Amino acid sequence: MGPCVFAQDGRVVGGSATADGQFPWMVEMLFLTDQHLCGATLIHPQWVLTAGHCALVGDGADMRLIANSINNTTAAPGPMAEELLVDTIFYHPDYDGTYGPDLAMVRLAAPAITTPVVLLDPALGVVPQEGDSAVALGWGTADSVTLAMSDVLQVADVAVVDYSSCEALYVGSSTDLFGYNGTTGLICAAGFAGGAPAGSGNGDSGGPLLVEHAGLLKQVGVVYGGEEQYATATYPGVYTTVAHGWAWIQGLITGSTPVADIGLADRIIPVIGTDAEGLVIMVPEALGTVQVELYATDGRLVERKVPLGMGASRVAWPEGHGALVVRIVDARGHTCTARIVPRPA
């Protein structure tokens, strides 16, 4: 889920273990010392689809992508695993790291040999309706009691909750997912009425929501976030729809659409340092004022400091965090730099 408080960093709850090769296109995103970060999907031999906030945290933090392996980082990759080599990360042009459609595409340095998932083409006119069956996948929160993470990729059958119903459920929640997204390109899913909790949870961000069409499971959504540790009837899991990002996704794949990268190219780069009290941010005069955003390593927004002017500014280190993702944004909303910073000794 986007680098705001709605990031989910667990497993699919209420599901069952998958088998090697059952969902070969499912991708685990790792970062730092090969820790689980998010899910993703291989949608083309050269492209991986995930959540924008997942890519922002993983970029510059030793991101690795592993396809066709049901094991998470607690075990060695499975016998059919394929590591996908990252070339460039692109973000949806309306996503600024907090607001807008929470989607990112990762271009691979070499084509994958693993079979990609099929995306549900909106031109087919198939729109999942309230109560329709769908499938969620992930390594996130697998147990609604212990909140434990799964060692093996989980699959869960879930029921679709349409946009209007889900938006009404989230009114008054502490996590304004619908406000952050700002579009109607969202869909939700949770367990079936009267059943146990099921669906996405902490750690499933970037993973897929799928429906059956023409005898195939096709991806219709990308895990965006939720209010609680896992999807419930009160607060279903929220997904960015593939349909909303379709033109951008296909434009990247075919090379017909200019790309927007909110990364680091051609920017005046502030310097991020530390001292005994916390962070020291050096802002070049040519950059003007900036906004500093601090994220936990699971993508949750911890603190936002605005504005900071040129020269050196100090930011106290928030309690309870051994490392932070520090993102600095200029007055136009462009990311100047983003990197993992360990807590100063």
N, C-alpha and C positions, 0 to 999 in steps of 0.2 A: 504494500500500500504506500501512497506518496509520502515524501519525506515529511509528513506531518504526524499528528498523534494517532492517525488511523493505520499506521503500519502494523501488519500482522506477521508475527515471526514464529508461528508454530506449524502444526500438521493438520491435515484433513481429519475432522472429528467424525465419529460414527461410521467409519469406513472399514474396509478389509484390505489385507495385504495383496499387492499385485504380484504377478509372476514375471520373471525375466523375459523381456521381449514383448510383453503385452502392450505396452505403450512406449515404443522405442523413441518417439519424438519428444518425450518429456525430458526436460533439461533441468538439472540442478545448478544453481548459481552459487559459487563459493567465493569467499573473500578472506582477507587477512591470512591467518594460518590455516587455510582450507576449512574454515567454518561455514556451516550452512547459512545462506543469506535469504534466498528466494527461489521460486520456481520460474520456469520459462518454457517456451515451446519452440522447437525447430519447425518453421513454417515453409521453408524453402532451403535447398542445399546450401545457399549462401547467407541465409538470414534467420535470426532468432528474435522472437517477440516476447516482451516482458513488460513489467510496470516501470514507468519512468523513475519512480523513487527508488526502485531496486537498482537500476543502472547508475543513478547518481551516487548511491552509497558504494557500490562495487567499483566504479570507475576510479582508478588511482589507488585502489586498495587490494591489488593482486587478484582481481577477478578471474575466476576460472569457470568454464561451462562444461558440464559433463552430460552427455546424452546417453540414452539406452542403458541406464543402470538404475536398478531399484534401490540400491543401498545409498544411505546418506553418508555423511562424513564420519560416522562411527565405524565404518568398515571400508575395506578396499572396494573400488568400483567393480561392478559385476562383470561376467565373462564377455559380454557383448558391448561393453562401455566404449564410447568414443568421446575423446576430448575435442571440443570445438575451439579453434583458435580465434581470439577476438582481434578484429581489425579496427573498426570505428563504431562508435555509439551515436545514434541519432535519436532525437526526441521529437514528439509530436510538436508541430510549430505553434500550437496554442497552449503548450504546457511550459510553465516557467519555473518548475521545480517545486511549486506549491499548488498553484491554481491551473485549471484546465485539464484536458484529457490526459490521464496518467498512463501514457504509453511510451515505450522506447523500442527501437529496433537496433539489433546488434548485427553489423555486417561482419561476416567471418573472413579470416585471412585465407582460408582454403575451403573448397566445397566439402560439405559433410557427405558421408556415404550412408548415414542413417536415413530411413524413410521419413519424410516430413508429415506433420498432421495436415489435414484438409481444413481450411477455413470455410465457414458457411457464407457463401456469396449472397449479399443482400439482394442482388438482382433476381434471385430465385423467389423472392417474396415470402420466404418462410420466417416468421417472427415468433419466437417462443412466447407462449401465452401463460397467464396465471395458472399455476397448478400443473403445468407440463413437467414431464420427467427430464432431468438433466444429470450430468455426471461431473463431480469435482475430483481433482487429483492434487496430491501434495505430500510433503513430509512434515507438515505442521502439526498443531495440537491434535493428538489422536484420541485422547481420553478426557472426557468432560469432567471427571472427578479429580484425577491427579494432574491434569494439564500436561502430561508427559508428551515428549516428542517421539515420533515413530522412527525406528531404525530402517524401515522399509517403506517404499512409496505406497501410499494408501489411495484407494478409490472409494467414493461414496456416491450413492444415489440420492439426489436432492430434488426438491420441487421449486420451480420457477416462481418468483414473486415479481409482478410487473412494476414498472417505474413508479406509477402513481401510488400504488399500495405501499411500496417500500419507502418512498419519500415521506408518506404520512407517518410511518412507523418511526422514522428518524427525526421527526419534529421534536425539538427539545432535548435531543441527545447531546452529549458533550463533544461529539465528533461530527462536524457539519460536512459530511462527505458530499452531499448534493450541492452545497454552497461552494465548496472548494472546486468541484468539477465544473459547475456552471453550465452544463449542457444536459440534454435529455439522453445522452449516450451512455446510460447506465442500466444495468439489470441486476436483480438480486436472486438469491437462492438460499434455501435452508431445508431442514428436515421436513418430511411430510406431516400433515396435520395429525396430531395424536401420537406421533412417533417420537423416538429419541432424537436428541440434537444431531445434526449432520451437516457437513459442508466445510467451508474454508475456515482456517484458524490462524493463529500466530505462526508465521514462517511460510505461509502459502502464497504470499504476495507474488504477483507475476505469473502464477500458474493459470491453468485453463478452466473454463466452464465449457462443457460440451453437450450437444444434443444429437440424437440419432436422426439422420436424414439419408434416404436412399440406401439404407443398409450400412451406412458408415457413421462413426462418431465424428462430428465436425465441431470445430471450436467456434463458440459464439461470444466468449468473454474472457477477460484477463482480470485476475483477482486484484481488487483495488484496496479494500479494507473492511472494517467493521467496528462496532462500538465495544464489543466484548472480546474475551479471549478466543471465542469460537462462535460460529453462526448459531443463532437461536431463532425461535419463532418471533420473539420480541424484536430482535435486531439481526435480520438475515445478513449473510455475506454479500458484499457489494462488488460488482464487476463492471469494468469499462467494456462496452460492447465493441466487438470486431467491426460491426456495421458502421459505427461512428467513425472509426479510423480507416475504413476500407480504402478510400481514394489515396490517402497518404501512404498506407502500407503497400498498395499495388504500385504507386508511383515510385517508391524506393526500389522495389523489386525489379521493375522494368527500366528504371533510370529515367523515367519521363517527367519526374517531379523534382524541382530543386529541393534540397534538404536543408533543414534548420537544425543546427547543432548548438545547444546552449552550453557547450563545453568551453575549452580553454583557448581555442585558436584565435590568433590576432587580437589578444586582449592585453591591456596594461595590467600586469600581475602584482597585486599587493603581496607583501611578505608576511607569513604567519610564523610567529615564534612563541616561545614560552619562557616564563620565569617562575620564581617560587610561588607567585600569587595566581598564576593562570596564563591566559593567552596574551600575547602582545601582537597587535595588528599594525603593520606599517603601510599606510595608504599613500601612494605617489600623488603629487600635486596635480598631475594631469588627469587623474581619475575623478577628482572631486569627492563627493560624499558617497558612502557605500552602506549597505546593510549586511550585517553579519548574522548568519543563521547557524545554530549548533544543533546537530542531530545525534541521537544515540545510534549505536552501530546496528540496530534493527530498523532504522529509518524513522523513528519517532522524533518529531520536532521537540527539542528541549527548551530552547530559548532563542529569541530574536532580538538583536540590538540595532536600533536605528535612531538617527543616522550617525555614522562615524565620519569625521572629516579627515583632511590630509594630516600626515604625520603619524606619531605613535599613539595608539589607544590601547588601554588594558581592559580585558574582560575576565572577570572572576570565573574560576572553574566551577561548574555546577557539581554539587555533591552527588556521590553514588555512581560516577561514570569513570571507568578506567581508560576509556578512549572516546573521542568524539569525531564526527565528521563535521569539519568546519567549511562552510560555504559562504563566499563573499559575492554579493550581487551589486552591480552598479545601478545608477539612477534609471537606466532604461529597462532594468529587470534582467539583464544578461549576467550569466555566471562568469565572474572573473577568475575564480579558482575554487577548487573543492578538494579537500584531502583529509585523510585520517590523521589525527594528532593524538598521541598517547598522553595520558596525564603526567604533568611534570613531577619529578621525584621530590 
